[in-house]
Amino acid sequence: AKPYMPEGPMMFGALEAIAKAALQTYFWKAGDCVTGLEWKKWGEDLFMGKCLEKLGVQRRNDFKIYSDGVCTGVDCGDPDAAAFHPKKDVASWFGCLNQTKTPHARVTTQAPQWFKDYMSGYAR
């Protein structure tokens, strides 16, 4: 997910974990999204995020499980990350895989205060 987007956290391609109950809601009511959202120019990640939001599915963000070169920089030694993006060629993919075998110690970080303040007013 992109944690610092102007519109708030959103799904972002490489990793989305969706609960079984959320998928059941989606399969039951996907037509509401197709007819009720201006989705035709969106990618699948934006569509799915906006659709689940429209259907009332509650979001839970966990930015620690994803190491992303677009938002925060790829850290293949991150012991908490389940996915690393982008790794588009064989050499960088295997290089990252090798780094995952010797992860560094966990580092506790907090989101910047401005982001916490911003998100406190972001109603879902």
C-alpha positions in Angstrom: 0.0 0.0 0.0 1.1 3.5 -0.6 0.9 5.1 2.9 1.6 8.7 2.0 -0.7 9.2 -1.0 -2.9 12.4 -0.9 -6.0 10.3 -0.9 -4.8 8.2 2.0 -3.5 4.6 2.0 -4.4 2.6 -1.1 -3.6 -0.8 -2.6 -0.5 -0.9 -4.7 0.0 -3.8 -7.0 2.7 -6.0 -5.6 1.0 -7.2 -2.4 -2.5 -7.1 -1.1 -3.8 -9.4 1.6 -7.6 -9.6 1.6 -9.6 -11.4 4.2 -11.9 -14.2 3.1 -15.0 -12.3 4.4 -13.9 -9.3 2.3 -13.7 -11.4 -0.8 -17.0 -13.0 -0.1 -18.5 -9.5 0.2 -16.8 -8.5 -3.1 -18.1 -11.6 -5.0 -21.6 -11.0 -3.7 -21.7 -7.3 -4.5 -19.1 -6.6 -7.2 -21.9 -5.4 -9.5 -22.4 -2.4 -7.1 -18.9 -1.3 -7.9 -19.1 -1.8 -11.6 -22.3 0.3 -11.8 -21.5 2.7 -9.0 -17.9 3.8 -9.5 -16.1 5.6 -12.4 -13.6 2.8 -12.7 -12.8 2.3 -16.4 -9.5 4.3 -16.3 -8.3 2.7 -13.0 -5.8 -0.1 -12.5 -7.0 -3.2 -10.7 -5.4 -2.1 -7.4 -7.3 1.2 -7.3 -10.5 -0.5 -8.4 -10.3 -3.2 -5.7 -9.5 -0.7 -3.0 -12.3 1.7 -3.9 -14.7 -1.1 -4.4 -14.1 -2.7 -1.0 -14.4 0.7 0.5 -17.7 1.3 -1.2 -18.9 -2.1 0.0 -18.1 -1.1 3.6 -15.2 -3.5 4.1 -13.0 -2.3 6.8 -9.3 -1.7 5.9 -6.4 -2.7 8.1 -3.0 -1.3 6.9 0.3 -3.0 7.8 3.1 -1.2 6.0 5.8 -3.4 7.7 5.0 -6.5 5.6 6.0 -4.8 2.3 9.4 -3.3 1.3 8.7 -1.0 -1.6 11.1 0.9 -3.8 8.4 3.4 -4.9 7.5 4.7 -1.4 10.1 3.8 1.1 13.0 2.1 -0.6 13.6 -1.7 -1.0 15.2 -3.3 2.0 15.7 -7.0 1.2 17.1 -7.6 4.7 13.9 -6.4 6.4 12.9 -9.3 8.8 9.2 -8.3 8.7 8.7 -7.8 5.0 6.9 -10.5 3.0 7.3 -8.9 -0.4 10.0 -6.7 -2.0 9.2 -4.5 -5.0 10.3 -3.8 -7.7 12.6 -6.6 -8.6 12.1 -6.7 -12.4 15.2 -8.6 -13.5 16.7 -12.0 -12.6 19.9 -10.6 -11.1 18.2 -8.2 -8.7 15.6 -10.7 -7.8 18.2 -13.3 -6.8 20.3 -10.6 -5.1 17.3 -9.7 -3.0 16.5 -13.4 -2.3 20.0 -13.9 -1.0 19.7 -10.8 1.3 16.5 -12.3 2.8 18.4 -15.2 4.1 20.4 -13.0 6.5 17.9 -10.3 7.7 19.1 -7.5 9.9 17.8 -6.8 13.4 14.3 -5.3 13.7 14.2 -1.6 13.8 11.1 0.1 15.3 10.0 3.2 13.5 7.0 5.4 13.8 5.2 7.3 11.1 5.9 11.0 11.1 3.6 13.1 13.3 2.2 15.0 10.3 1.1 11.7 8.8 -0.5 10.5 12.1 -2.4 13.9 12.3 -3.5 13.6 8.7 -4.7 10.0 9.1 -6.6 10.8 12.3 -9.0 13.0 10.2 -9.3 10.5 7.3 -12.6 8.8 7.8 -13.3 5.5 6.1 
